[in-house]
Amino acid sequence: MTNGGTDFWIIATPAERRGRGFHRKNTGMNHVAFRVDNRQAVDTFQHEFLAARRIVPLYGGSRAYPEYAPGYDAVFFEDPDRLKIEIAHVPR
């Protein structure tokens, strides 16, 4: 997916490069978040990117997360190596 300025790629690790395996709860990266301009962009990402590729969103799909911040909306999913990725709208 691209917005014309940033490309977003998800690629599985080749079998010969796999070792013990990644787990986001181990030492290392937990997840990556990408901020979008509005709530509609979160929903659009879910429908045009995730659904089109049959990627199942985590936690039931895009929704509000008022416990994080007022107006915080996001969708979470895992990449092929199970890294959690978040697309979020956080009002400024």
PDB file of N, CA, C and O in Angstrom:
ATOM      1  N   MET A   1       0.862  -1.176   0.000  1.00  0.00           N
ATOM      2  CA  MET A   1       0.000   0.000   0.000  1.00  0.00           C
ATOM      3  C   MET A   1       0.902   1.230   0.000  1.00  0.00           C
ATOM      4  O   MET A   1       1.964   1.230   0.623  1.00  0.00           O
ATOM      5  N   THR A   2       0.481   2.263  -0.692  1.00  0.00           N
ATOM      6  CA  THR A   2       1.249   3.502  -0.701  1.00  0.00           C
ATOM      7  C   THR A   2       0.305   4.698  -0.632  1.00  0.00           C
ATOM      8  O   THR A   2      -0.832   4.635  -1.098  1.00  0.00           O
ATOM      9  N   ASN A   3       0.791   5.775  -0.049  1.00  0.00           N
ATOM     10  CA  ASN A   3       0.020   7.019  -0.049  1.00  0.00           C
ATOM     11  C   ASN A   3       0.669   8.025  -0.991  1.00  0.00           C
ATOM     12  O   ASN A   3       0.321   9.206  -0.982  1.00  0.00           O
ATOM     13  N   GLY A   4       1.614   7.555  -1.805  1.00  0.00           N
ATOM     14  CA  GLY A   4       2.327   8.419  -2.717  1.00  0.00           C
ATOM     15  C   GLY A   4       3.632   8.930  -2.133  1.00  0.00           C
ATOM     16  O   GLY A   4       4.466   9.453  -2.872  1.00  0.00           O
ATOM     17  N   GLY A   5       3.832   8.797  -0.847  1.00  0.00           N
ATOM     18  CA  GLY A   5       5.059   9.271  -0.207  1.00  0.00           C
ATOM     19  C   GLY A   5       5.739   8.192   0.623  1.00  0.00           C
ATOM     20  O   GLY A   5       6.952   8.216   0.832  1.00  0.00           O
ATOM     21  N   THR A   6       4.934   7.248   1.089  1.00  0.00           N
ATOM     22  CA  THR A   6       5.462   6.164   1.921  1.00  0.00           C
ATOM     23  C   THR A   6       4.910   4.849   1.404  1.00  0.00           C
ATOM     24  O   THR A   6       3.707   4.720   1.177  1.00  0.00           O
ATOM     25  N   ASP A   7       5.785   3.876   1.219  1.00  0.00           N
ATOM     26  CA  ASP A   7       5.344   2.535   0.836  1.00  0.00           C
ATOM     27  C   ASP A   7       5.311   1.657   2.067  1.00  0.00           C
ATOM     28  O   ASP A   7       6.114   1.832   2.984  1.00  0.00           O
ATOM     29  N   PHE A   8       4.403   0.730   2.092  1.00  0.00           N
ATOM     30  CA  PHE A   8       4.242  -0.183   3.211  1.00  0.00           C
ATOM     31  C   PHE A   8       4.335  -1.603   2.668  1.00  0.00           C
ATOM     32  O   PHE A   8       3.496  -2.030   1.874  1.00  0.00           O
ATOM     33  N   TRP A   9       5.348  -2.321   3.098  1.00  0.00           N
ATOM     34  CA  TRP A   9       5.583  -3.686   2.613  1.00  0.00           C
ATOM     35  C   TRP A   9       5.545  -4.662   3.777  1.00  0.00           C
ATOM     36  O   TRP A   9       6.087  -4.386   4.847  1.00  0.00           O
ATOM     37  N   ILE A  10       4.903  -5.803   3.565  1.00  0.00           N
ATOM     38  CA  ILE A  10       4.930  -6.899   4.518  1.00  0.00           C
ATOM     39  C   ILE A  10       5.424  -8.110   3.738  1.00  0.00           C
ATOM     40  O   ILE A  10       4.790  -8.548   2.777  1.00  0.00           O
ATOM     41  N   ILE A  11       6.566  -8.646   4.166  1.00  0.00           N
ATOM     42  CA  ILE A  11       7.174  -9.771   3.465  1.00  0.00           C
ATOM     43  C   ILE A  11       7.558 -10.830   4.490  1.00  0.00           C
ATOM     44  O   ILE A  11       8.176 -10.522   5.509  1.00  0.00           O
ATOM     45  N   ALA A  12       7.191 -12.073   4.219  1.00  0.00           N
ATOM     46  CA  ALA A  12       7.550 -13.168   5.118  1.00  0.00           C
ATOM     47  C   ALA A  12       9.053 -13.423   5.064  1.00  0.00           C
ATOM     48  O   ALA A  12       9.688 -13.230   4.027  1.00  0.00           O
ATOM     49  N   THR A  13       9.608 -13.853   6.181  1.00  0.00           N
ATOM     50  CA  THR A  13      11.018 -14.202   6.254  1.00  0.00           C
ATOM     51  C   THR A  13      11.246 -15.518   5.504  1.00  0.00           C
ATOM     52  O   THR A  13      10.529 -16.487   5.750  1.00  0.00           O
ATOM     53  N   PRO A  14      12.230 -15.574   4.593  1.00  0.00           N
ATOM     54  CA  PRO A  14      12.512 -16.830   3.886  1.00  0.00           C
ATOM     55  C   PRO A  14      12.875 -17.938   4.878  1.00  0.00           C
ATOM     56  O   PRO A  14      13.470 -17.660   5.920  1.00  0.00           O
ATOM     57  N   ALA A  15      12.530 -19.161   4.572  1.00  0.00           N
ATOM     58  CA  ALA A  15      12.746 -20.299   5.476  1.00  0.00           C
ATOM     59  C   ALA A  15      14.192 -20.399   5.935  1.00  0.00           C
ATOM     60  O   ALA A  15      14.445 -20.692   7.104  1.00  0.00           O
ATOM     61  N   GLU A  16      15.139 -20.165   5.047  1.00  0.00           N
ATOM     62  CA  GLU A  16      16.562 -20.294   5.410  1.00  0.00           C
ATOM     63  C   GLU A  16      17.031 -19.215   6.380  1.00  0.00           C
ATOM     64  O   GLU A  16      18.110 -19.345   6.958  1.00  0.00           O
ATOM     65  N   ARG A  17      16.248 -18.150   6.573  1.00  0.00           N
ATOM     66  CA  ARG A  17      16.615 -17.070   7.491  1.00  0.00           C
ATOM     67  C   ARG A  17      15.915 -17.201   8.845  1.00  0.00           C
ATOM     68  O   ARG A  17      16.197 -16.429   9.761  1.00  0.00           O
ATOM     69  N   ARG A  18      15.024 -18.151   8.977  1.00  0.00           N
ATOM     70  CA  ARG A  18      14.271 -18.312  10.216  1.00  0.00           C
ATOM     71  C   ARG A  18      15.099 -19.055  11.253  1.00  0.00           C
ATOM     72  O   ARG A  18      15.750 -20.053  10.943  1.00  0.00           O
ATOM     73  N   GLY A  19      15.070 -18.568  12.470  1.00  0.00           N
ATOM     74  CA  GLY A  19      15.792 -19.219  13.559  1.00  0.00           C
ATOM     75  C   GLY A  19      14.834 -19.606  14.652  1.00  0.00           C
ATOM     76  O   GLY A  19      13.865 -20.332  14.426  1.00  0.00           O
ATOM     77  N   ARG A  20      15.109 -19.123  15.823  1.00  0.00           N
ATOM     78  CA  ARG A  20      14.268 -19.395  16.991  1.00  0.00           C
ATOM     79  C   ARG A  20      12.869 -18.835  16.797  1.00  0.00           C
ATOM     80  O   ARG A  20      11.896 -19.378  17.321  1.00  0.00           O
ATOM     81  N   GLY A  21      12.777 -17.779  16.065  1.00  0.00           N
ATOM     82  CA  GLY A  21      11.475 -17.188  15.793  1.00  0.00           C
ATOM     83  C   GLY A  21      11.221 -15.927  16.586  1.00  0.00           C
ATOM     84  O   GLY A  21      11.677 -15.786  17.720  1.00  0.00           O
ATOM     85  N   PHE A  22      10.510 -15.039  15.995  1.00  0.00           N
ATOM     86  CA  PHE A  22      10.159 -13.769  16.612  1.00  0.00           C
ATOM     87  C   PHE A  22       8.907 -13.960  17.454  1.00  0.00           C
ATOM     88  O   PHE A  22       8.007 -14.712  17.084  1.00  0.00           O
ATOM     89  N   HIS A  23       8.859 -13.284  18.569  1.00  0.00           N
ATOM     90  CA  HIS A  23       7.615 -13.147  19.327  1.00  0.00           C
ATOM     91  C   HIS A  23       7.627 -11.773  19.961  1.00  0.00           C
ATOM     92  O   HIS A  23       8.577 -11.409  20.655  1.00  0.00           O
ATOM     93  N   ARG A  24       6.581 -11.015  19.724  1.00  0.00           N
ATOM     94  CA  ARG A  24       6.557  -9.618  20.166  1.00  0.00           C
ATOM     95  C   ARG A  24       6.615  -9.463  21.676  1.00  0.00           C
ATOM     96  O   ARG A  24       6.879  -8.362  22.159  1.00  0.00           O
ATOM     97  N   LYS A  25       6.382 -10.507  22.429  1.00  0.00           N
ATOM     98  CA  LYS A  25       6.466 -10.409  23.882  1.00  0.00           C
ATOM     99  C   LYS A  25       7.861 -10.741  24.398  1.00  0.00           C
ATOM    100  O   LYS A  25       8.126 -10.591  25.591  1.00  0.00           O
ATOM    101  N   ASN A  26       8.754 -11.187  23.522  1.00  0.00           N
ATOM    102  CA  ASN A  26      10.152 -11.400  23.890  1.00  0.00           C
ATOM    103  C   ASN A  26      10.903 -10.083  23.763  1.00  0.00           C
ATOM    104  O   ASN A  26      10.328  -9.073  23.358  1.00  0.00           O
ATOM    105  N   THR A  27      12.182 -10.092  24.106  1.00  0.00           N
ATOM    106  CA  THR A  27      13.019  -8.905  23.932  1.00  0.00           C
ATOM    107  C   THR A  27      13.005  -8.515  22.458  1.00  0.00           C
ATOM    108  O   THR A  27      13.133  -9.371  21.583  1.00  0.00           O
ATOM    109  N   GLY A  28      12.853  -7.258  22.193  1.00  0.00           N
ATOM    110  CA  GLY A  28      12.815  -6.772  20.814  1.00  0.00           C
ATOM    111  C   GLY A  28      11.590  -5.917  20.579  1.00  0.00           C
ATOM    112  O   GLY A  28      10.936  -5.468  21.521  1.00  0.00           O
ATOM    113  N   MET A  29      11.298  -5.705  19.357  1.00  0.00           N
ATOM    114  CA  MET A  29      10.190  -4.835  18.970  1.00  0.00           C
ATOM    115  C   MET A  29       8.852  -5.462  19.345  1.00  0.00           C
ATOM    116  O   MET A  29       8.627  -6.653  19.129  1.00  0.00           O
ATOM    117  N   ASN A  30       7.968  -4.642  19.909  1.00  0.00           N
ATOM    118  CA  ASN A  30       6.634  -5.099  20.270  1.00  0.00           C
ATOM    119  C   ASN A  30       5.656  -4.890  19.122  1.00  0.00           C
ATOM    120  O   ASN A  30       4.977  -5.819  18.686  1.00  0.00           O
ATOM    121  N   HIS A  31       5.600  -3.662  18.645  1.00  0.00           N
ATOM    122  CA  HIS A  31       4.760  -3.396  17.480  1.00  0.00           C
ATOM    123  C   HIS A  31       5.153  -2.071  16.849  1.00  0.00           C
ATOM    124  O   HIS A  31       5.878  -1.264  17.432  1.00  0.00           O
ATOM    125  N   VAL A  32       4.647  -1.877  15.634  1.00  0.00           N
ATOM    126  CA  VAL A  32       4.912  -0.655  14.872  1.00  0.00           C
ATOM    127  C   VAL A  32       3.577   0.021  14.623  1.00  0.00           C
ATOM    128  O   VAL A  32       2.603  -0.632  14.246  1.00  0.00           O
ATOM    129  N   ALA A  33       3.531   1.331  14.834  1.00  0.00           N
ATOM    130  CA  ALA A  33       2.299   2.083  14.600  1.00  0.00           C
ATOM    131  C   ALA A  33       2.523   3.131  13.520  1.00  0.00           C
ATOM    132  O   ALA A  33       3.565   3.784  13.463  1.00  0.00           O
ATOM    133  N   PHE A  34       1.521   3.270  12.671  1.00  0.00           N
ATOM    134  CA  PHE A  34       1.535   4.282  11.620  1.00  0.00           C
ATOM    135  C   PHE A  34       0.341   5.193  11.843  1.00  0.00           C
ATOM    136  O   PHE A  34      -0.795   4.731  11.949  1.00  0.00           O
ATOM    137  N   ARG A  35       0.607   6.490  11.915  1.00  0.00           N
ATOM    138  CA  ARG A  35      -0.445   7.467  12.166  1.00  0.00           C
ATOM    139  C   ARG A  35      -1.070   7.896  10.838  1.00  0.00           C
ATOM    140  O   ARG A  35      -0.364   8.143   9.861  1.00  0.00           O
ATOM    141  N   VAL A  36      -2.398   7.981  10.815  1.00  0.00           N
ATOM    142  CA  VAL A  36      -3.122   8.460   9.643  1.00  0.00           C
ATOM    143  C   VAL A  36      -3.908   9.706  10.025  1.00  0.00           C
ATOM    144  O   VAL A  36      -4.085  10.000  11.207  1.00  0.00           O
ATOM    145  N   ASP A  37      -4.374  10.427   9.028  1.00  0.00           N
ATOM    146  CA  ASP A  37      -4.974  11.744   9.244  1.00  0.00           C
ATOM    147  C   ASP A  37      -6.372  11.748   9.859  1.00  0.00           C
ATOM    148  O   ASP A  37      -6.764  12.725  10.498  1.00  0.00           O
ATOM    149  N   ASN A  38      -7.125  10.663   9.670  1.00  0.00           N
ATOM    150  CA  ASN A  38      -8.500  10.675  10.171  1.00  0.00           C
ATOM    151  C   ASN A  38      -9.015   9.258  10.390  1.00  0.00           C
ATOM    152  O   ASN A  38      -8.402   8.282   9.958  1.00  0.00           O
ATOM    153  N   ARG A  39     -10.134   9.170  11.057  1.00  0.00           N
ATOM    154  CA  ARG A  39     -10.769   7.881  11.367  1.00  0.00           C
ATOM    155  C   ARG A  39     -11.102   7.104  10.102  1.00  0.00           C
ATOM    156  O   ARG A  39     -10.940   5.885  10.059  1.00  0.00           O
ATOM    157  N   GLN A  40     -11.563   7.797   9.082  1.00  0.00           N
ATOM    158  CA  GLN A  40     -11.935   7.133   7.823  1.00  0.00           C
ATOM    159  C   GLN A  40     -10.748   6.396   7.222  1.00  0.00           C
ATOM    160  O   GLN A  40     -10.927   5.336   6.623  1.00  0.00           O
ATOM    161  N   ALA A  41      -9.544   6.929   7.365  1.00  0.00           N
ATOM    162  CA  ALA A  41      -8.353   6.272   6.826  1.00  0.00           C
ATOM    163  C   ALA A  41      -8.089   4.934   7.525  1.00  0.00           C
ATOM    164  O   ALA A  41      -7.593   3.997   6.900  1.00  0.00           O
ATOM    165  N   VAL A  42      -8.416   4.842   8.808  1.00  0.00           N
ATOM    166  CA  VAL A  42      -8.278   3.573   9.536  1.00  0.00           C
ATOM    167  C   VAL A  42      -9.222   2.537   8.924  1.00  0.00           C
ATOM    168  O   VAL A  42      -8.813   1.414   8.632  1.00  0.00           O
ATOM    169  N   ASP A  43     -10.481   2.919   8.733  1.00  0.00           N
ATOM    170  CA  ASP A  43     -11.470   2.008   8.149  1.00  0.00           C
ATOM    171  C   ASP A  43     -11.120   1.644   6.713  1.00  0.00           C
ATOM    172  O   ASP A  43     -11.252   0.488   6.308  1.00  0.00           O
ATOM    173  N   THR A  44     -10.675   2.630   5.949  1.00  0.00           N
ATOM    174  CA  THR A  44     -10.282   2.376   4.556  1.00  0.00           C
ATOM    175  C   THR A  44      -9.139   1.381   4.494  1.00  0.00           C
ATOM    176  O   THR A  44      -9.149   0.478   3.657  1.00  0.00           O
ATOM    177  N   PHE A  45      -8.146   1.533   5.376  1.00  0.00           N
ATOM    178  CA  PHE A  45      -7.032   0.587   5.409  1.00  0.00           C
ATOM    179  C   PHE A  45      -7.539  -0.820   5.699  1.00  0.00           C
ATOM    180  O   PHE A  45      -7.121  -1.782   5.055  1.00  0.00           O
ATOM    181  N   GLN A  46      -8.433  -0.935   6.664  1.00  0.00           N
ATOM    182  CA  GLN A  46      -8.952  -2.260   6.998  1.00  0.00           C
ATOM    183  C   GLN A  46      -9.644  -2.890   5.802  1.00  0.00           C
ATOM    184  O   GLN A  46      -9.432  -4.069   5.519  1.00  0.00           O
ATOM    185  N   HIS A  47     -10.463  -2.132   5.101  1.00  0.00           N
ATOM    186  CA  HIS A  47     -11.239  -2.689   3.994  1.00  0.00           C
ATOM    187  C   HIS A  47     -10.420  -2.861   2.713  1.00  0.00           C
ATOM    188  O   HIS A  47     -10.523  -3.889   2.045  1.00  0.00           O
ATOM    189  N   GLU A  48      -9.614  -1.863   2.372  1.00  0.00           N
ATOM    190  CA  GLU A  48      -8.897  -1.925   1.099  1.00  0.00           C
ATOM    191  C   GLU A  48      -7.580  -2.692   1.151  1.00  0.00           C
ATOM    192  O   GLU A  48      -7.132  -3.212   0.129  1.00  0.00           O
ATOM    193  N   PHE A  49      -6.953  -2.771   2.322  1.00  0.00           N
ATOM    194  CA  PHE A  49      -5.688  -3.500   2.422  1.00  0.00           C
ATOM    195  C   PHE A  49      -5.880  -4.845   3.113  1.00  0.00           C
ATOM    196  O   PHE A  49      -5.597  -5.891   2.528  1.00  0.00           O
ATOM    197  N   LEU A  50      -6.355  -4.821   4.344  1.00  0.00           N
ATOM    198  CA  LEU A  50      -6.475  -6.071   5.094  1.00  0.00           C
ATOM    199  C   LEU A  50      -7.495  -7.029   4.480  1.00  0.00           C
ATOM    200  O   LEU A  50      -7.165  -8.176   4.180  1.00  0.00           O
ATOM    201  N   ALA A  51      -8.715  -6.571   4.294  1.00  0.00           N
ATOM    202  CA  ALA A  51      -9.760  -7.449   3.770  1.00  0.00           C
ATOM    203  C   ALA A  51      -9.421  -7.943   2.360  1.00  0.00           C
ATOM    204  O   ALA A  51      -9.664  -9.102   2.024  1.00  0.00           O
ATOM    205  N   ALA A  52      -8.858  -7.054   1.545  1.00  0.00           N
ATOM    206  CA  ALA A  52      -8.508  -7.447   0.170  1.00  0.00           C
ATOM    207  C   ALA A  52      -7.462  -8.559   0.142  1.00  0.00           C
ATOM    208  O   ALA A  52      -7.384  -9.312  -0.829  1.00  0.00           O
ATOM    209  N   ARG A  53      -6.664  -8.665   1.193  1.00  0.00           N
ATOM    210  CA  ARG A  53      -5.610  -9.685   1.277  1.00  0.00           C
ATOM    211  C   ARG A  53      -5.960 -10.810   2.246  1.00  0.00           C
ATOM    212  O   ARG A  53      -5.137 -11.680   2.530  1.00  0.00           O
ATOM    213  N   ARG A  54      -7.186 -10.779   2.743  1.00  0.00           N
ATOM    214  CA  ARG A  54      -7.666 -11.782   3.702  1.00  0.00           C
ATOM    215  C   ARG A  54      -6.813 -11.838   4.964  1.00  0.00           C
ATOM    216  O   ARG A  54      -6.581 -12.906   5.530  1.00  0.00           O
ATOM    217  N   ILE A  55      -6.353 -10.668   5.392  1.00  0.00           N
ATOM    218  CA  ILE A  55      -5.608 -10.555   6.641  1.00  0.00           C
ATOM    219  C   ILE A  55      -6.624 -10.237   7.734  1.00  0.00           C
ATOM    220  O   ILE A  55      -7.350  -9.247   7.647  1.00  0.00           O
ATOM    221  N   VAL A  56      -6.669 -11.069   8.743  1.00  0.00           N
ATOM    222  CA  VAL A  56      -7.650 -10.906   9.820  1.00  0.00           C
ATOM    223  C   VAL A  56      -7.122  -9.888  10.827  1.00  0.00           C
ATOM    224  O   VAL A  56      -6.042 -10.076  11.387  1.00  0.00           O
ATOM    225  N   PRO A  57      -7.872  -8.812  11.062  1.00  0.00           N
ATOM    226  CA  PRO A  57      -7.433  -7.832  12.066  1.00  0.00           C
ATOM    227  C   PRO A  57      -7.534  -8.422  13.468  1.00  0.00           C
ATOM    228  O   PRO A  57      -8.361  -9.295  13.734  1.00  0.00           O
ATOM    229  N   LEU A  58      -6.688  -7.935  14.348  1.00  0.00           N
ATOM    230  CA  LEU A  58      -6.729  -8.332  15.753  1.00  0.00           C
ATOM    231  C   LEU A  58      -7.838  -7.566  16.483  1.00  0.00           C
ATOM    232  O   LEU A  58      -8.272  -6.508  16.028  1.00  0.00           O
ATOM    233  N   TYR A  59      -8.280  -8.098  17.590  1.00  0.00           N
ATOM    234  CA  TYR A  59      -9.204  -7.416  18.514  1.00  0.00           C
ATOM    235  C   TYR A  59     -10.526  -7.011  17.871  1.00  0.00           C
ATOM    236  O   TYR A  59     -11.152  -6.042  18.302  1.00  0.00           O
ATOM    237  N   GLY A  60     -10.959  -7.743  16.842  1.00  0.00           N
ATOM    238  CA  GLY A  60     -12.256  -7.477  16.236  1.00  0.00           C
ATOM    239  C   GLY A  60     -12.281  -6.402  15.164  1.00  0.00           C
ATOM    240  O   GLY A  60     -13.356  -6.056  14.674  1.00  0.00           O
ATOM    241  N   GLY A  61     -11.147  -5.871  14.791  1.00  0.00           N
ATOM    242  CA  GLY A  61     -11.096  -4.872  13.721  1.00  0.00           C
ATOM    243  C   GLY A  61     -10.995  -3.449  14.222  1.00  0.00           C
ATOM    244  O   GLY A  61     -10.756  -3.203  15.405  1.00  0.00           O
ATOM    245  N   SER A  62     -11.181  -2.517  13.305  1.00  0.00           N
ATOM    246  CA  SER A  62     -11.000  -1.103  13.651  1.00  0.00           C
ATOM    247  C   SER A  62     -12.070  -0.663  14.650  1.00  0.00           C
ATOM    248  O   SER A  62     -13.247  -1.004  14.540  1.00  0.00           O
ATOM    249  N   ARG A  63     -11.597   0.115  15.633  1.00  0.00           N
ATOM    250  CA  ARG A  63     -12.522   0.626  16.651  1.00  0.00           C
ATOM    251  C   ARG A  63     -11.848   1.738  17.444  1.00  0.00           C
ATOM    252  O   ARG A  63     -10.659   2.014  17.280  1.00  0.00           O
ATOM    253  N   ALA A  64     -12.637   2.366  18.305  1.00  0.00           N
ATOM    254  CA  ALA A  64     -12.131   3.420  19.183  1.00  0.00           C
ATOM    255  C   ALA A  64     -11.404   2.795  20.373  1.00  0.00           C
ATOM    256  O   ALA A  64     -11.783   1.732  20.866  1.00  0.00           O
ATOM    257  N   TYR A  65     -10.357   3.475  20.819  1.00  0.00           N
ATOM    258  CA  TYR A  65      -9.598   3.089  22.017  1.00  0.00           C
ATOM    259  C   TYR A  65      -9.524   4.300  22.955  1.00  0.00           C
ATOM    260  O   TYR A  65      -8.458   4.898  23.099  1.00  0.00           O
ATOM    261  N   PRO A  66     -10.650   4.672  23.597  1.00  0.00           N
ATOM    262  CA  PRO A  66     -10.643   5.853  24.462  1.00  0.00           C
ATOM    263  C   PRO A  66      -9.720   5.700  25.666  1.00  0.00           C
ATOM    264  O   PRO A  66      -9.324   6.697  26.270  1.00  0.00           O
ATOM    265  N   GLU A  67      -9.374   4.464  26.021  1.00  0.00           N
ATOM    266  CA  GLU A  67      -8.454   4.262  27.138  1.00  0.00           C
ATOM    267  C   GLU A  67      -7.034   4.710  26.800  1.00  0.00           C
ATOM    268  O   GLU A  67      -6.230   4.929  27.706  1.00  0.00           O
ATOM    269  N   TYR A  68      -6.708   4.853  25.503  1.00  0.00           N
ATOM    270  CA  TYR A  68      -5.389   5.351  25.082  1.00  0.00           C
ATOM    271  C   TYR A  68      -5.371   6.879  25.042  1.00  0.00           C
ATOM    272  O   TYR A  68      -4.440   7.509  25.545  1.00  0.00           O
ATOM    273  N   ALA A  69      -6.405   7.468  24.442  1.00  0.00           N
ATOM    274  CA  ALA A  69      -6.522   8.932  24.331  1.00  0.00           C
ATOM    275  C   ALA A  69      -7.898   9.239  23.746  1.00  0.00           C
ATOM    276  O   ALA A  69      -8.454   8.418  23.017  1.00  0.00           O
ATOM    277  N   PRO A  70      -8.453  10.406  24.054  1.00  0.00           N
ATOM    278  CA  PRO A  70      -9.734  10.780  23.454  1.00  0.00           C
ATOM    279  C   PRO A  70      -9.619  10.818  21.928  1.00  0.00           C
ATOM    280  O   PRO A  70      -8.688  11.414  21.386  1.00  0.00           O
ATOM    281  N   GLY A  71     -10.565  10.182  21.243  1.00  0.00           N
ATOM    282  CA  GLY A  71     -10.585  10.184  19.788  1.00  0.00           C
ATOM    283  C   GLY A  71      -9.637   9.197  19.128  1.00  0.00           C
ATOM    284  O   GLY A  71      -9.529   9.182  17.902  1.00  0.00           O
ATOM    285  N   TYR A  72      -8.942   8.366  19.912  1.00  0.00           N
ATOM    286  CA  TYR A  72      -7.973   7.398  19.377  1.00  0.00           C
ATOM    287  C   TYR A  72      -8.730   6.259  18.711  1.00  0.00           C
ATOM    288  O   TYR A  72      -9.532   5.581  19.352  1.00  0.00           O
ATOM    289  N   ASP A  73      -8.475   6.050  17.423  1.00  0.00           N
ATOM    290  CA  ASP A  73      -9.080   4.964  16.660  1.00  0.00           C
ATOM    291  C   ASP A  73      -7.968   4.187  15.982  1.00  0.00           C
ATOM    292  O   ASP A  73      -7.004   4.779  15.498  1.00  0.00           O
ATOM    293  N   ALA A  74      -8.091   2.854  15.942  1.00  0.00           N
ATOM    294  CA  ALA A  74      -7.015   2.063  15.353  1.00  0.00           C
ATOM    295  C   ALA A  74      -7.504   0.709  14.873  1.00  0.00           C
ATOM    296  O   ALA A  74      -8.573   0.234  15.254  1.00  0.00           O
ATOM    297  N   VAL A  75      -6.685   0.104  14.024  1.00  0.00           N
ATOM    298  CA  VAL A  75      -6.832  -1.292  13.645  1.00  0.00           C
ATOM    299  C   VAL A  75      -5.449  -1.922  13.800  1.00  0.00           C
ATOM    300  O   VAL A  75      -4.437  -1.332  13.420  1.00  0.00           O
ATOM    301  N   PHE A  76      -5.423  -3.129  14.363  1.00  0.00           N
ATOM    302  CA  PHE A  76      -4.180  -3.863  14.598  1.00  0.00           C
ATOM    303  C   PHE A  76      -4.218  -5.157  13.786  1.00  0.00           C
ATOM    304  O   PHE A  76      -5.283  -5.738  13.575  1.00  0.00           O
ATOM    305  N   PHE A  77      -3.048  -5.599  13.336  1.00  0.00           N
ATOM    306  CA  PHE A  77      -2.935  -6.892  12.668  1.00  0.00           C
ATOM    307  C   PHE A  77      -1.503  -7.378  12.817  1.00  0.00           C
ATOM    308  O   PHE A  77      -0.628  -6.630  13.253  1.00  0.00           O
ATOM    309  N   GLU A  78      -1.268  -8.635  12.452  1.00  0.00           N
ATOM    310  CA  GLU A  78       0.080  -9.179  12.526  1.00  0.00           C
ATOM    311  C   GLU A  78       0.643  -9.371  11.130  1.00  0.00           C
ATOM    312  O   GLU A  78      -0.075  -9.734  10.198  1.00  0.00           O
ATOM    313  N   ASP A  79       1.957  -9.118  10.997  1.00  0.00           N
ATOM    314  CA  ASP A  79       2.625  -9.415   9.735  1.00  0.00           C
ATOM    315  C   ASP A  79       2.931 -10.918   9.695  1.00  0.00           C
ATOM    316  O   ASP A  79       2.658 -11.620  10.669  1.00  0.00           O
ATOM    317  N   PRO A  80       3.488 -11.420   8.597  1.00  0.00           N
ATOM    318  CA  PRO A  80       3.750 -12.870   8.501  1.00  0.00           C
ATOM    319  C   PRO A  80       4.664 -13.417   9.594  1.00  0.00           C
ATOM    320  O   PRO A  80       4.625 -14.614   9.879  1.00  0.00           O
ATOM    321  N   ASP A  81       5.488 -12.567  10.213  1.00  0.00           N
ATOM    322  CA  ASP A  81       6.348 -13.011  11.308  1.00  0.00           C
ATOM    323  C   ASP A  81       5.728 -12.732  12.671  1.00  0.00           C
ATOM    324  O   ASP A  81       6.389 -12.893  13.697  1.00  0.00           O
ATOM    325  N   ARG A  82       4.471 -12.317  12.688  1.00  0.00           N
ATOM    326  CA  ARG A  82       3.689 -12.046  13.890  1.00  0.00           C
ATOM    327  C   ARG A  82       4.067 -10.763  14.605  1.00  0.00           C
ATOM    328  O   ARG A  82       3.774 -10.614  15.791  1.00  0.00           O
ATOM    329  N   LEU A  83       4.713  -9.826  13.908  1.00  0.00           N
ATOM    330  CA  LEU A  83       4.922  -8.503  14.475  1.00  0.00           C
ATOM    331  C   LEU A  83       3.578  -7.785  14.421  1.00  0.00           C
ATOM    332  O   LEU A  83       2.912  -7.788  13.386  1.00  0.00           O
ATOM    333  N   LYS A  84       3.178  -7.169  15.533  1.00  0.00           N
ATOM    334  CA  LYS A  84       1.911  -6.437  15.575  1.00  0.00           C
ATOM    335  C   LYS A  84       2.099  -5.080  14.910  1.00  0.00           C
ATOM    336  O   LYS A  84       3.045  -4.351  15.211  1.00  0.00           O
ATOM    337  N   ILE A  85       1.194  -4.757  14.011  1.00  0.00           N
ATOM    338  CA  ILE A  85       1.213  -3.479  13.292  1.00  0.00           C
ATOM    339  C   ILE A  85      -0.103  -2.777  13.564  1.00  0.00           C
ATOM    340  O   ILE A  85      -1.168  -3.394  13.580  1.00  0.00           O
ATOM    341  N   GLU A  86      -0.006  -1.472  13.777  1.00  0.00           N
ATOM    342  CA  GLU A  86      -1.174  -0.656  14.119  1.00  0.00           C
ATOM    343  C   GLU A  86      -1.278   0.507  13.125  1.00  0.00           C
ATOM    344  O   GLU A  86      -0.292   1.173  12.809  1.00  0.00           O
ATOM    345  N   ILE A  87      -2.490   0.724  12.653  1.00  0.00           N
ATOM    346  CA  ILE A  87      -2.809   1.917  11.854  1.00  0.00           C
ATOM    347  C   ILE A  87      -3.730   2.735  12.748  1.00  0.00           C
ATOM    348  O   ILE A  87      -4.814   2.275  13.106  1.00  0.00           O
ATOM    349  N   ALA A  88      -3.312   3.938  13.110  1.00  0.00           N
ATOM    350  CA  ALA A  88      -4.044   4.695  14.122  1.00  0.00           C
ATOM    351  C   ALA A  88      -4.289   6.136  13.732  1.00  0.00           C
ATOM    352  O   ALA A  88      -3.459   6.789  13.098  1.00  0.00           O
ATOM    353  N   HIS A  89      -5.449   6.606  14.129  1.00  0.00           N
ATOM    354  CA  HIS A  89      -5.740   8.038  14.081  1.00  0.00           C
ATOM    355  C   HIS A  89      -5.745   8.537  15.516  1.00  0.00           C
ATOM    356  O   HIS A  89      -6.532   8.079  16.344  1.00  0.00           O
ATOM    357  N   VAL A  90      -4.875   9.460  15.794  1.00  0.00           N
ATOM    358  CA  VAL A  90      -4.769  10.075  17.127  1.00  0.00           C
ATOM    359  C   VAL A  90      -4.959  11.569  16.936  1.00  0.00           C
ATOM    360  O   VAL A  90      -4.077  12.226  16.383  1.00  0.00           O
ATOM    361  N   PRO A  91      -6.079  12.129  17.375  1.00  0.00           N
ATOM    362  CA  PRO A  91      -6.263  13.570  17.190  1.00  0.00           C
ATOM    363  C   PRO A  91      -5.126  14.352  17.828  1.00  0.00           C
ATOM    364  O   PRO A  91      -4.626  13.989  18.893  1.00  0.00           O
ATOM    365  N   ARG A  92      -4.730  15.415  17.172  1.00  0.00           N
ATOM    366  CA  ARG A  92      -3.626  16.232  17.658  1.00  0.00           C
ATOM    367  C   ARG A  92      -4.088  17.210  18.714  1.00  0.00           C
ATOM    368  O   ARG A  92      -3.284  17.981  19.236  1.00  0.00           O
TER     369      ARG A  92
END
